[in-house]
């Protein structure tokens, strides 16, 4: 896989569905927090040889996705049409 191909795949994953394909804050933030959580748990696991409590890292990882979905759900109940 080339760098251009990887860039195209990442752009497609982090874009809103539709013809305009703008970047989605929720998708980018979720990916960043997921990678950060994986790195943090892996770091703790390597250094202590024990699994840390996962409640905090789970909340950190899911927060951007959940906030984006709550906003989308709230907008779907609004009476305005676009």
Biotite code that builds the C-alpha atoms (Angstrom):
import biotite.structure as struc

atoms = struc.array([
    struc.Atom([0.000, 0.000, 0.000], chain_id="A", res_id=1, res_name="UNK", atom_name="CA", element="C"),
    struc.Atom([1.345, 3.385, -0.952], chain_id="A", res_id=2, res_name="UNK", atom_name="CA", element="C"),
    struc.Atom([1.239, 6.557, 1.108], chain_id="A", res_id=3, res_name="UNK", atom_name="CA", element="C"),
    struc.Atom([-1.281, 8.054, -1.323], chain_id="A", res_id=4, res_name="UNK", atom_name="CA", element="C"),
    struc.Atom([-3.538, 5.016, -0.942], chain_id="A", res_id=5, res_name="UNK", atom_name="CA", element="C"),
    struc.Atom([-3.328, 5.174, 2.843], chain_id="A", res_id=6, res_name="UNK", atom_name="CA", element="C"),
    struc.Atom([-4.131, 8.890, 2.796], chain_id="A", res_id=7, res_name="UNK", atom_name="CA", element="C"),
    struc.Atom([-7.180, 8.228, 0.597], chain_id="A", res_id=8, res_name="UNK", atom_name="CA", element="C"),
    struc.Atom([-8.444, 5.489, 2.937], chain_id="A", res_id=9, res_name="UNK", atom_name="CA", element="C"),
    struc.Atom([-7.991, 7.656, 6.041], chain_id="A", res_id=10, res_name="UNK", atom_name="CA", element="C"),
    struc.Atom([-9.730, 10.584, 4.344], chain_id="A", res_id=11, res_name="UNK", atom_name="CA", element="C"),
    struc.Atom([-12.675, 8.352, 3.423], chain_id="A", res_id=12, res_name="UNK", atom_name="CA", element="C"),
    struc.Atom([-12.966, 6.940, 6.954], chain_id="A", res_id=13, res_name="UNK", atom_name="CA", element="C"),
    struc.Atom([-12.909, 10.386, 8.591], chain_id="A", res_id=14, res_name="UNK", atom_name="CA", element="C"),
    struc.Atom([-15.308, 12.120, 6.170], chain_id="A", res_id=15, res_name="UNK", atom_name="CA", element="C"),
    struc.Atom([-19.029, 12.643, 6.461], chain_id="A", res_id=16, res_name="UNK", atom_name="CA", element="C"),
    struc.Atom([-21.152, 10.491, 4.180], chain_id="A", res_id=17, res_name="UNK", atom_name="CA", element="C"),
    struc.Atom([-22.400, 12.243, 1.090], chain_id="A", res_id=18, res_name="UNK", atom_name="CA", element="C"),
    struc.Atom([-21.044, 13.940, -1.997], chain_id="A", res_id=19, res_name="UNK", atom_name="CA", element="C"),
    struc.Atom([-19.192, 16.783, -0.233], chain_id="A", res_id=20, res_name="UNK", atom_name="CA", element="C"),
    struc.Atom([-17.101, 14.511, 2.029], chain_id="A", res_id=21, res_name="UNK", atom_name="CA", element="C"),
    struc.Atom([-16.090, 17.097, 4.628], chain_id="A", res_id=22, res_name="UNK", atom_name="CA", element="C"),
    struc.Atom([-14.030, 15.917, 7.568], chain_id="A", res_id=23, res_name="UNK", atom_name="CA", element="C"),
    struc.Atom([-16.043, 14.935, 10.628], chain_id="A", res_id=24, res_name="UNK", atom_name="CA", element="C"),
    struc.Atom([-14.851, 16.239, 14.012], chain_id="A", res_id=25, res_name="UNK", atom_name="CA", element="C"),
    struc.Atom([-16.464, 13.293, 15.778], chain_id="A", res_id=26, res_name="UNK", atom_name="CA", element="C"),
    struc.Atom([-14.730, 10.714, 13.619], chain_id="A", res_id=27, res_name="UNK", atom_name="CA", element="C"),
    struc.Atom([-11.313, 12.378, 13.840], chain_id="A", res_id=28, res_name="UNK", atom_name="CA", element="C"),
    struc.Atom([-11.542, 12.881, 17.608], chain_id="A", res_id=29, res_name="UNK", atom_name="CA", element="C"),
    struc.Atom([-12.809, 9.335, 18.137], chain_id="A", res_id=30, res_name="UNK", atom_name="CA", element="C"),
    struc.Atom([-9.907, 7.913, 16.146], chain_id="A", res_id=31, res_name="UNK", atom_name="CA", element="C"),
    struc.Atom([-7.393, 10.022, 18.040], chain_id="A", res_id=32, res_name="UNK", atom_name="CA", element="C"),
    struc.Atom([-8.808, 9.067, 21.437], chain_id="A", res_id=33, res_name="UNK", atom_name="CA", element="C"),
    struc.Atom([-8.964, 5.384, 20.433], chain_id="A", res_id=34, res_name="UNK", atom_name="CA", element="C"),
    struc.Atom([-5.312, 5.360, 19.367], chain_id="A", res_id=35, res_name="UNK", atom_name="CA", element="C"),
    struc.Atom([-4.330, 7.269, 22.534], chain_id="A", res_id=36, res_name="UNK", atom_name="CA", element="C"),
    struc.Atom([-6.208, 4.772, 24.699], chain_id="A", res_id=37, res_name="UNK", atom_name="CA", element="C"),
    struc.Atom([-4.588, 1.799, 22.993], chain_id="A", res_id=38, res_name="UNK", atom_name="CA", element="C"),
    struc.Atom([-1.136, 3.335, 23.428], chain_id="A", res_id=39, res_name="UNK", atom_name="CA", element="C"),
    struc.Atom([-1.784, 4.161, 27.103], chain_id="A", res_id=40, res_name="UNK", atom_name="CA", element="C"),
    struc.Atom([-3.079, 0.681, 27.985], chain_id="A", res_id=41, res_name="UNK", atom_name="CA", element="C"),
    struc.Atom([-0.212, -0.937, 26.053], chain_id="A", res_id=42, res_name="UNK", atom_name="CA", element="C"),
    struc.Atom([2.323, 1.250, 27.879], chain_id="A", res_id=43, res_name="UNK", atom_name="CA", element="C"),
    struc.Atom([0.898, 0.332, 31.301], chain_id="A", res_id=44, res_name="UNK", atom_name="CA", element="C"),
    struc.Atom([0.677, -3.333, 30.325], chain_id="A", res_id=45, res_name="UNK", atom_name="CA", element="C"),
    struc.Atom([4.311, -3.469, 29.191], chain_id="A", res_id=46, res_name="UNK", atom_name="CA", element="C"),
    struc.Atom([5.685, -1.680, 32.253], chain_id="A", res_id=47, res_name="UNK", atom_name="CA", element="C"),
    struc.Atom([3.567, -3.233, 35.026], chain_id="A", res_id=48, res_name="UNK", atom_name="CA", element="C"),
    struc.Atom([2.645, -6.571, 33.435], chain_id="A", res_id=49, res_name="UNK", atom_name="CA", element="C"),
    struc.Atom([-0.896, -6.029, 34.674], chain_id="A", res_id=50, res_name="UNK", atom_name="CA", element="C"),
    struc.Atom([-4.067, -4.727, 33.127], chain_id="A", res_id=51, res_name="UNK", atom_name="CA", element="C"),
    struc.Atom([-5.075, -1.292, 34.498], chain_id="A", res_id=52, res_name="UNK", atom_name="CA", element="C"),
    struc.Atom([-8.617, -0.263, 35.405], chain_id="A", res_id=53, res_name="UNK", atom_name="CA", element="C"),
    struc.Atom([-10.303, 0.390, 32.085], chain_id="A", res_id=54, res_name="UNK", atom_name="CA", element="C"),
    struc.Atom([-13.225, 2.558, 33.208], chain_id="A", res_id=55, res_name="UNK", atom_name="CA", element="C"),
    struc.Atom([-11.392, 5.868, 32.726], chain_id="A", res_id=56, res_name="UNK", atom_name="CA", element="C"),
    struc.Atom([-9.816, 4.999, 29.394], chain_id="A", res_id=57, res_name="UNK", atom_name="CA", element="C"),
    struc.Atom([-13.141, 3.653, 28.135], chain_id="A", res_id=58, res_name="UNK", atom_name="CA", element="C"),
    struc.Atom([-14.884, 6.922, 28.997], chain_id="A", res_id=59, res_name="UNK", atom_name="CA", element="C"),
    struc.Atom([-12.050, 8.902, 27.369], chain_id="A", res_id=60, res_name="UNK", atom_name="CA", element="C"),
    struc.Atom([-12.266, 6.797, 24.218], chain_id="A", res_id=61, res_name="UNK", atom_name="CA", element="C"),
    struc.Atom([-16.047, 6.918, 23.853], chain_id="A", res_id=62, res_name="UNK", atom_name="CA", element="C"),
    struc.Atom([-16.626, 10.580, 24.799], chain_id="A", res_id=63, res_name="UNK", atom_name="CA", element="C"),
    struc.Atom([-16.007, 12.206, 21.359], chain_id="A", res_id=64, res_name="UNK", atom_name="CA", element="C"),
    struc.Atom([-18.135, 9.633, 19.550], chain_id="A", res_id=65, res_name="UNK", atom_name="CA", element="C"),
    struc.Atom([-20.951, 9.910, 22.080], chain_id="A", res_id=66, res_name="UNK", atom_name="CA", element="C"),
    struc.Atom([-20.962, 13.716, 22.019], chain_id="A", res_id=67, res_name="UNK", atom_name="CA", element="C"),
    struc.Atom([-21.130, 13.685, 18.225], chain_id="A", res_id=68, res_name="UNK", atom_name="CA", element="C"),
    struc.Atom([-24.016, 11.209, 18.240], chain_id="A", res_id=69, res_name="UNK", atom_name="CA", element="C"),
    struc.Atom([-25.928, 13.181, 20.897], chain_id="A", res_id=70, res_name="UNK", atom_name="CA", element="C"),
    struc.Atom([-25.589, 16.324, 18.785], chain_id="A", res_id=71, res_name="UNK", atom_name="CA", element="C"),
    struc.Atom([-26.790, 14.465, 15.698], chain_id="A", res_id=72, res_name="UNK", atom_name="CA", element="C"),
    struc.Atom([-29.764, 13.041, 17.608], chain_id="A", res_id=73, res_name="UNK", atom_name="CA", element="C"),
    struc.Atom([-30.700, 16.476, 18.954], chain_id="A", res_id=74, res_name="UNK", atom_name="CA", element="C"),
    struc.Atom([-30.539, 17.957, 15.462], chain_id="A", res_id=75, res_name="UNK", atom_name="CA", element="C"),
    struc.Atom([-32.801, 15.225, 14.107], chain_id="A", res_id=76, res_name="UNK", atom_name="CA", element="C"),
    struc.Atom([-35.561, 16.323, 16.502], chain_id="A", res_id=77, res_name="UNK", atom_name="CA", element="C"),
    struc.Atom([-35.401, 19.988, 15.471], chain_id="A", res_id=78, res_name="UNK", atom_name="CA", element="C"),
    struc.Atom([-38.179, 21.393, 13.297], chain_id="A", res_id=79, res_name="UNK", atom_name="CA", element="C"),
    struc.Atom([-35.902, 23.245, 10.911], chain_id="A", res_id=80, res_name="UNK", atom_name="CA", element="C"),
    struc.Atom([-35.423, 21.873, 7.424], chain_id="A", res_id=81, res_name="UNK", atom_name="CA", element="C"),
    struc.Atom([-32.284, 22.442, 5.444], chain_id="A", res_id=82, res_name="UNK", atom_name="CA", element="C"),
])
